[in-house]
Amino acid sequence: MTCINGVGVPTVEKLVYWDGDFGAAPDELVYGDGDGAINLASILALDTVIGDDLDQDYYKAVLIPNTTHAGILSDAFALERVVSEILEANRAIY
């Protein structure tokens, strides 16, 4: 399995509610690294959950710098990397 994600884009990491009213909009958004939709901590969790699984024969994580979640398939340089990873995986099968 190969997981391809963008990184290097400000991504919401925490929602802060100072008054405890979770029905209202958050008082503050804390940003961290990620792809604009998925934060880096969640992306890297796959390395632990899947990558460290002894029953998993193959796992590869690919992080594409300065790429958004949608940019993986719309930015030329990112799409080129995705296609390259697909071609590499296909060569490994045969």
LOLUMLO-262832 format. One record per atom (N, C-alpha, C): x, z, y; atom name; residue number from 0. Coordinates in nm, 2 decimals. Each point is the difference from the previous one (the first is absolute). Layout:
N
px/pz/py/atomo/num
X/Z/Y/CA/NUM;
...
END
This chain:
94
px/pz/py/atomo/num
0.08/0.00/-0.12/N/0;
-0.08/0.00/0.12/CA/0;
0.09/0.00/0.12/C/0;
-0.04/-0.08/0.10/N/1;
0.07/-0.01/0.13/CA/1;
-0.10/0.04/0.11/C/1;
0.04/0.09/0.08/N/2;
-0.08/0.04/0.11/CA/2;
0.07/-0.04/0.13/C/2;
-0.07/-0.08/0.08/N/3;
0.06/-0.05/0.13/CA/3;
-0.08/0.06/0.11/C/3;
0.07/0.06/0.09/N/4;
-0.06/0.07/0.12/CA/4;
0.08/-0.03/0.12/C/4;
-0.07/0.00/0.12/N/5;
0.06/-0.01/0.12/CA/5;
0.04/0.15/0.05/C/5;
0.10/0.01/0.08/N/6;
0.04/0.13/0.06/CA/6;
0.05/-0.03/0.14/C/6;
0.02/0.11/0.08/N/7;
0.05/-0.02/0.13/CA/7;
-0.10/-0.02/0.11/C/7;
-0.13/0.03/-0.03/N/8;
-0.11/-0.02/0.09/CA/8;
-0.06/0.13/0.02/C/8;
-0.03/0.04/0.13/N/9;
-0.07/0.13/0.02/CA/9;
-0.13/0.01/-0.08/C/9;
-0.01/0.11/-0.08/N/10;
-0.12/0.02/-0.08/CA/10;
-0.05/0.14/0.01/C/10;
-0.13/0.02/0.00/N/11;
-0.05/0.13/0.01/CA/11;
0.04/0.08/-0.12/C/11;
0.05/0.12/0.02/N/12;
0.05/0.08/-0.10/CA/12;
-0.08/0.13/-0.02/C/12;
-0.06/0.05/0.12/N/13;
-0.08/0.12/0.00/CA/13;
-0.11/-0.01/0.11/C/13;
-0.11/0.06/-0.03/N/14;
-0.11/0.01/0.09/CA/14;
0.00/0.15/0.04/C/14;
0.01/0.03/0.13/N/15;
0.00/0.14/0.04/CA/15;
-0.13/0.04/0.07/C/15;
-0.07/0.10/-0.05/N/16;
-0.12/0.06/0.05/CA/16;
0.03/0.14/0.05/C/16;
0.02/0.02/0.12/N/17;
0.03/0.13/0.06/CA/17;
-0.11/0.10/-0.01/C/17;
-0.13/-0.05/0.01/N/18;
-0.11/0.09/0.00/CA/18;
-0.07/0.01/-0.14/C/18;
0.05/-0.07/-0.10/N/19;
-0.06/0.00/-0.13/CA/19;
-0.13/-0.07/-0.01/C/19;
-0.04/-0.08/0.10/N/20;
-0.12/-0.08/-0.01/CA/20;
0.03/-0.14/-0.06/C/20;
-0.01/0.00/-0.14/N/21;
0.04/-0.12/-0.07/CA/21;
-0.10/-0.11/0.01/C/21;
-0.12/0.02/0.06/N/22;
-0.10/-0.10/0.03/CA/22;
0.03/-0.08/0.12/C/22;
0.09/0.05/0.09/N/23;
0.04/-0.07/0.12/CA/23;
0.12/-0.08/-0.02/C/23;
0.03/-0.08/0.10/N/24;
0.13/-0.08/-0.01/CA/24;
0.11/0.10/0.01/C/24;
0.11/-0.03/-0.07/N/25;
0.12/0.09/0.01/CA/25;
0.05/0.02/0.14/C/25;
0.06/0.12/0.02/N/26;
0.06/0.02/0.13/CA/26;
0.13/-0.07/0.02/C/26;
0.07/-0.02/-0.11/N/27;
0.13/-0.07/0.01/CA/27;
0.03/-0.08/-0.12/C/27;
0.06/-0.11/0.01/N/28;
0.05/-0.07/-0.11/CA/28;
0.15/0.01/0.00/C/28;
0.06/0.03/-0.12/N/29;
0.14/0.01/-0.01/CA/29;
0.05/-0.12/-0.08/C/29;
0.09/-0.08/0.06/N/30;
0.05/-0.12/-0.06/CA/30;
0.13/0.02/-0.07/C/30;
0.02/-0.08/-0.11/N/31;
0.13/0.00/-0.07/CA/31;
0.02/-0.14/-0.04/C/31;
0.09/-0.02/-0.10/N/32;
0.04/-0.14/-0.04/CA/32;
-0.10/-0.04/-0.11/C/32;
-0.02/-0.13/-0.01/N/33;
-0.08/-0.06/-0.10/CA/33;
-0.03/-0.15/0.03/C/33;
-0.11/-0.05/-0.04/N/34;
-0.03/-0.14/0.03/CA/34;
-0.12/-0.02/0.09/C/34;
-0.04/0.11/0.07/N/35;
-0.12/-0.01/0.09/CA/35;
-0.13/0.04/-0.07/C/35;
0.00/0.00/-0.13/N/36;
-0.11/0.05/-0.08/CA/36;
0.03/0.11/-0.10/C/36;
0.12/-0.02/-0.06/N/37;
0.04/0.10/-0.11/CA/37;
0.13/0.06/0.05/C/37;
0.00/0.14/0.01/N/38;
0.12/0.06/0.04/CA/38;
0.11/0.00/-0.10/C/38;
0.13/0.02/0.05/N/39;
0.11/-0.02/-0.09/CA/39;
0.00/0.11/-0.11/C/39;
-0.04/0.12/0.02/N/40;
-0.01/0.10/-0.10/CA/40;
-0.08/-0.05/-0.12/C/40;
-0.12/-0.06/0.03/N/41;
-0.08/-0.05/-0.11/CA/41;
0.06/-0.12/-0.07/C/41;
0.07/-0.08/0.07/N/42;
0.07/-0.12/-0.06/CA/42;
0.11/0.06/-0.09/C/42;
0.07/0.09/0.04/N/43;
0.12/0.05/-0.08/CA/43;
-0.05/0.09/-0.11/C/43;
-0.13/0.05/0.00/N/44;
-0.05/0.08/-0.11/CA/44;
0.00/-0.08/-0.13/C/44;
-0.02/-0.13/0.02/N/45;
0.00/-0.09/-0.12/CA/45;
0.13/0.00/-0.07/C/45;
0.11/0.02/0.07/N/46;
0.13/0.01/-0.06/CA/46;
0.01/0.11/-0.10/C/46;
-0.07/0.11/0.04/N/47;
0.00/0.12/-0.08/CA/47;
-0.10/-0.01/-0.11/C/47;
-0.12/-0.03/0.03/N/48;
-0.11/-0.01/-0.10/CA/48;
0.03/-0.10/-0.11/C/48;
0.03/-0.12/0.05/N/49;
0.02/-0.12/-0.10/CA/49;
0.15/-0.01/-0.03/C/49;
0.08/0.00/0.10/N/50;
0.14/-0.03/-0.03/CA/50;
0.07/0.10/-0.09/C/50;
-0.04/0.13/0.01/N/51;
0.06/0.10/-0.09/CA/51;
-0.07/0.02/-0.13/C/51;
-0.10/-0.08/-0.03/N/52;
-0.08/0.00/-0.12/CA/52;
0.08/-0.06/-0.12/C/52;
0.04/0.08/-0.10/N/53;
0.09/-0.05/-0.10/CA/53;
-0.07/-0.11/-0.09/C/53;
-0.14/-0.01/0.01/N/54;
-0.07/-0.10/-0.08/CA/54;
-0.01/-0.13/0.08/C/54;
0.04/0.00/0.13/N/55;
-0.01/-0.12/0.08/CA/55;
0.13/-0.08/-0.02/C/55;
-0.01/-0.11/-0.06/N/56;
0.12/-0.08/-0.04/CA/56;
0.07/-0.06/0.13/C/56;
-0.08/-0.04/0.09/N/57;
0.06/-0.07/0.12/CA/57;
-0.08/0.04/0.12/C/57;
0.07/0.04/0.11/N/58;
-0.06/0.03/0.12/CA/58;
0.10/-0.04/0.11/C/58;
-0.05/-0.07/0.10/N/59;
0.09/-0.04/0.11/CA/59;
-0.08/0.02/0.13/C/59;
0.06/0.07/0.10/N/60;
-0.06/0.02/0.13/CA/60;
0.07/-0.09/0.10/C/60;
-0.07/-0.08/0.08/N/61;
0.05/-0.08/0.10/CA/61;
-0.06/0.04/0.13/C/61;
0.09/0.04/0.10/N/62;
-0.05/0.04/0.13/CA/62;
0.05/-0.11/0.10/C/62;
-0.09/-0.06/0.07/N/63;
0.03/-0.11/0.10/CA/63;
-0.01/0.06/0.14/C/63;
0.11/0.01/0.07/N/64;
0.01/0.06/0.13/CA/64;
-0.09/-0.07/0.10/C/64;
-0.05/0.08/0.09/N/65;
-0.08/-0.04/0.12/CA/65;
-0.12/-0.10/-0.04/C/65;
-0.06/0.04/-0.11/N/66;
-0.11/-0.08/-0.05/CA/66;
-0.13/0.08/-0.02/C/66;
-0.11/-0.05/0.05/N/67;
-0.13/0.07/-0.01/CA/67;
-0.06/-0.02/-0.14/C/67;
-0.10/0.07/-0.02/N/68;
-0.07/-0.01/-0.13/CA/68;
-0.05/-0.14/-0.02/C/68;
-0.07/-0.06/0.10/N/69;
-0.04/-0.14/-0.01/CA/69;
0.11/-0.10/0.01/C/69;
0.11/0.04/0.07/N/70;
0.11/-0.09/0.02/CA/70;
0.08/-0.03/-0.12/C/70;
-0.02/0.07/-0.11/N/71;
0.06/-0.03/-0.13/CA/71;
-0.03/-0.14/-0.04/C/71;
-0.13/-0.04/0.03/N/72;
-0.04/-0.14/-0.04/CA/72;
-0.02/-0.09/0.12/C/72;
0.03/0.04/0.12/N/73;
-0.02/-0.09/0.11/CA/73;
0.13/-0.02/0.08/C/73;
0.10/0.09/0.00/N/74;
0.13/-0.02/0.07/CA/74;
0.08/-0.09/-0.09/C/74;
0.06/-0.11/0.06/N/75;
0.08/-0.09/-0.08/CA/75;
0.11/0.06/-0.08/C/75;
0.08/0.09/0.06/N/76;
0.11/0.06/-0.07/CA/76;
-0.04/0.09/-0.11/C/76;
-0.11/0.07/0.02/N/77;
-0.06/0.09/-0.10/CA/77;
-0.05/-0.08/-0.12/C/77;
-0.08/-0.10/0.03/N/78;
-0.06/-0.09/-0.10/CA/78;
0.11/-0.06/-0.09/C/78;
0.11/-0.04/0.07/N/79;
0.11/-0.06/-0.07/CA/79;
0.06/0.10/-0.10/C/79;
0.01/0.12/0.04/N/80;
0.05/0.11/-0.09/CA/80;
-0.10/0.02/-0.12/C/80;
-0.13/0.00/0.03/N/81;
-0.10/0.02/-0.10/CA/81;
0.01/-0.11/-0.11/C/81;
0.01/-0.13/0.05/N/82;
0.01/-0.11/-0.09/CA/82;
0.13/0.01/-0.08/C/82;
0.11/0.04/0.06/N/83;
0.13/0.02/-0.07/CA/83;
-0.01/0.10/-0.11/C/83;
-0.08/0.11/0.03/N/84;
-0.01/0.11/-0.11/CA/84;
-0.09/-0.05/-0.11/C/84;
-0.10/-0.08/0.03/N/85;
-0.09/-0.06/-0.11/CA/85;
0.09/-0.10/-0.08/C/85;
0.08/-0.08/0.06/N/86;
0.08/-0.09/-0.08/CA/86;
0.10/0.07/-0.08/C/86;
0.06/0.11/0.05/N/87;
0.09/0.08/-0.08/CA/87;
-0.06/0.06/-0.12/C/87;
-0.12/0.05/0.02/N/88;
-0.08/0.07/-0.11/CA/88;
-0.03/-0.11/-0.11/C/88;
-0.04/-0.12/0.05/N/89;
-0.03/-0.10/-0.10/CA/89;
0.12/-0.04/-0.08/C/89;
0.12/0.00/0.06/N/90;
0.12/-0.04/-0.07/CA/90;
0.03/0.11/-0.11/C/90;
-0.03/0.12/0.03/N/91;
0.03/0.12/-0.09/CA/91;
-0.09/-0.01/-0.12/C/91;
-0.11/-0.06/0.01/N/92;
-0.09/-0.01/-0.11/CA/92;
0.05/-0.10/-0.11/C/92;
0.06/-0.10/0.04/N/93;
0.04/-0.11/-0.09/CA/93;
0.14/0.02/-0.05/C/93;
END
